[in-house]
Amino acid sequence: MSVDVLQEKIRQKKNPAMIALGPTPELIPPVLLAQARETREQTLPALALAAETYCMELLERLRDLVPAVCFRATAFWAMGGDGTAALCRLLGQAREMGYYVILDAMASIPGSAGDFFAQAVLGGISADGARTELYPCDGVTLNAYCGSDAIRPYLPFLRGEEPKTVSLLLHSANRSSGEVQDLISGDRVVHTAVADLAMRWSTDLFGQNGYSQILAVVGAQNGPALEQLRRKYDRLFYVVSGYGMSGNNAKNASYAFDRLGHGAIVSGGSAITGAWRQSEGEDYLAAARQAAERMRKNILNYITVL
């Protein structure tokens, strides 16, 4: 679905936040791990089962509150075949529930393998005359640091009657991101070179709301820098990652939005999925719900979604 659809889902729920699901073992409630191990013992299939159960319960609990979900594919792929199968099922179920669904693949593979992956993720695979949508999603997150060869295969899927989106990594939320992404390249900072490429590729990819089908992933640890990105690249829709990490707070994230409270969404991962760890025995789903509501309130303290 298009960036227009994502913005409309945000507007309908008056919530510019999404949940990022990347269920590493320490984020899965122990009771779910114990239940899974009763039937599958101490195995990767047990971990995958517990992860799928937790993600499905979160999707059900938050569907009336949260407009979008981002699945961190690497967390599921690390669990082997069972984890990958769980990811595929969860993607489809999230779409059926009405979420805008982003697959965070962080892929960057030039050549025939990259072409094949782009087709598999955004177009589906054809076999025996039938098309199989392996990863049912509305958009995919990519690492653009291999350059245009790795991104061009995705661009055809951003057009047409049911356009998808791609989210390009500009500036990540981790502490060491500046070691590469803040280097000076000529008269530009490296991460703004990616933004320039995103705008160049966006020539015929703007939605009705004025934003490109090519989204930009940024961390909010530096509010003034994010404010400059919003001002200079005012037609990019920003996915603000790392909410809850050091410096990645609602005030800094608010700089990604335009004056209408549009043009951005804030991604919260462990701040929501790991909220049960600070809840002192409280129901883990209630803890996640309260964290998601608190995140929404915190963001709306600084912006108004019109």
N, C-alpha and C positions, 0 to 999 in steps of 0.2 A: 504494500500500500504506500501511497505517496506521503511526502512530508506534510501535505495539507491535511491528510487523515490523522497523522500524529498530532498536529497542532489542534485539530478539532477535538480529539479525545482528551487532550489536556484541558481545553477550554470547558468541555462538558463537565468534567469532574472538578474543575477549578483546582487542579493539582499538578504542578509542573515537576513531579518527581516520579522516578521509576525504580523498581527493585532489580538489583543485579543478583542473579542466582549462580553461584559457583561453589557448590557444597563440598568443601574440603572436610576431612574427618572431624576436625575440631569445631566446626560450625554445626554439625548434625547433633541434635539432642540425644544424649546417651540412651534414653528409653527406646528410641527408634532403632539405634544400632543393636541394642540387646534383642529387640523383637526380630530383627532381620537375621541375627546370628542363631536364633533358635532353629531356623530352617536351613540356613546356608552356612552356618559355622563362621569361622574367622577367615573369610575369603573376600576377594574382590566383588563377586556377585552379591554378597551380603552388604557390602558398602554401597554398591550401586542401588540395591533395593531400598536401603535406608535413605539414601540421597533422593531418589525419585519420590518416595513417600513424603519426605519433608517438603520438597519443592511443590508437590501437588497440593499438600495441605495449605501451604503459604498462598498459592495461587487462588485457592478457594476462599481463604480468609480475607484476602486483600482485593478481590475483584471489583468490589463496589467503590473502592477508595483510590486505587492506583491505576493509571491509564496505560502503562507500558511496562514491559519486562525485558531484561537483557540476560541471556544465558551465556555464561562464560564457558565456551566449549572445551577449553583445555582441562578444566576440572573434571568434566565427564569423560573425555578421552583418556585421562590418566587412569580411569577405572577399567579400561579395556573394553571388550565388546559389549558387556552388559551395561556399562556406563554410556556408551555411544547409543545403544538401543533406547536407554532411558531418556537420553537427550532428545532423540527424534520423537518419542511419544510425547514428551513434555511440551515441545515446540507446538505440535499439533493441538494439544489440549489447551494451551494458553491462547492460541488463536481462536479456538471455538468459544472460549470464555469472553472474548472481546478485547483482549489486550493487544496493543501494538507490540509486535515481537521482533526483537533484534538478536541475531546470533553474533556473539562476540568471538569471532574466529581469529582475529589478528593475523590473518593470512597475508602473505606477500610473496607470491611464487611466480616469477616470470617464466614464460615458456609454455609448452603443451600441458604440463601438470597444472599450471595456474589456470589455463583455459578450461580444463576439465573440471577443476574445483569450482570455478565461477558458475559453470553450467549446472553442476550438481547442487550448489547452494541456492542459487537464485532462479534457475530455470527448470531444474529437475532432469532426471536421466531417462532417456528413451530406450526401451528394450522390447523387442517383439511388437512394435507398433504402439506400445502403451507408454505413457510418461509417468514416472514415479517421482514424487516430490519427497526426496529423502529428508530434507531439513526445511519443513514448512515455516518460513519466517517472512517478515515484511522488510527486513533489511539486514545487512551484515557489516560488522566492524572490521576494518582492514588497516594494516600497517603500510603506509605509503612510502616508506623510506627506501624501497627498491626502485622507486621512480615509476614512470608512466607505463612501462612494459607490464608491470604487475597489476595495474589498475584498469587499463583499457578493456580487458575482457569482461569487466562487470558493467561497463557503461551502457551497453545496449539494453540491459534489463531495467534501466532507470527510465525508460520511455514506454509508450504504449498505453493500452487501456488499464492495465493493472501494474503501474510502475513500482519498483522496489526502491530502496535507498541504500547507499553505502555511507558508512561513517569512517572518515579517515583520521588516524591518530595525528594530531598536531603536537600536543604537549601533554605527556602523561602525568599522573598524580604522584608517582613515587619520588622519593627524596633525590635519587641520583639522576633524574631525568635531564637536568640541566647540563650534565657532562657532555651530552651530544646535542640535545634539542635547543639549548641556549647559546651554542657556538655562533660566532660571527662568520658569515659567508658573504664576502664582498661587502655590499652595503645593507645586507639583510641578516636577521637572525634565522638560524636554520629552520625553526618551526614555522616562521612566516613564509619561507619558501614553499612549504607544503600548502599553506593557505593560498598562496598565489597560484599554485598548480590546480587546487580545487576550484578556484574561480575561473581559471582558463578552461577547465573541462566542463564547466557549468553553463556554457553559452546558451544551449537550448534546453536546459534542465531545471528551469525555475517554475515553481508551483504557483497557484493562484494567489497565495499569500506573500509571494515575492521571495521566498526562500528556496535555495537550491536543494535538489534531490541528493546532493553530496553534502553530508553533515560533517561536522568537525568535532573530534573528541579532545577535550581539554581538561586539565586539572584546575582546581580553584585555589591552589595554595598561594597564588599571587594575584590579588584582586585588581590592582592597577594595571597589570599586564593583560588580564582578561578584559578589562574595560577598554584598553587600546585595541584589542582584537575585535571587539564588538563594534567599535567606531570605524576601524579601517575596513573590516570585512563584514559589512552590515547585511549582506545577503546570505551569509552562512548561518545555518541552524546549529547551535552548539549543544553537544552532549557533555555535560560537566560530570567528570568521574571522580571517584574517591571521597564522596561525602562522608564525613566523620573522621577521616584521617587528619593528621596534624596540619592545621592551616586551611583545610578543606571544609569550610563552614558555610552557613547559609548566607552570611553577609558577602563573602567573597564570591560565592556562586551567583549572587544577584546581579553582578556586573555583566553576566552573559546575556541577560534579557534585554529586549528593546523596551521602549517607553510604554508599550501596551501590555507588557508582561508576556510577550510572545518570543519565539525564536530560540528557545532553549529548553532543555530538560535536565534535571539533576539526578544522577544515578547514586543510589545508596545500596551497598552490599552488606558487609558484615555489621554495619550499624543497625540493620534490620534483622538479618538472618541470625546474627549472633547476639541479639538483644537478650535472649534467655539466660546468657551467662552472667548477667548482672541483676537478674530478677529475683534471686533468693527463693527458689522453689515455685515461682509463679508459672502458670501454664505457658509453654513456649510460644504458642500461637498468640496468646494474649499479649505477651511481651513484644512480639514482632508487630502486632497491630498497633500497639501503643507507640512503638518506635516510628512506624510509618506515619502515624497521625502527627507525632511531634515533629518529624522532618517536614511534613507539609506545612504545619503551622510556622515553623522557623523560617522557611523560605518566604511564606506569604507575609511575614513581618516586614519584608524589604521590597516586595513587588506586589502588584495587583494584576491578576490575569483577567483581561477584559474580553 
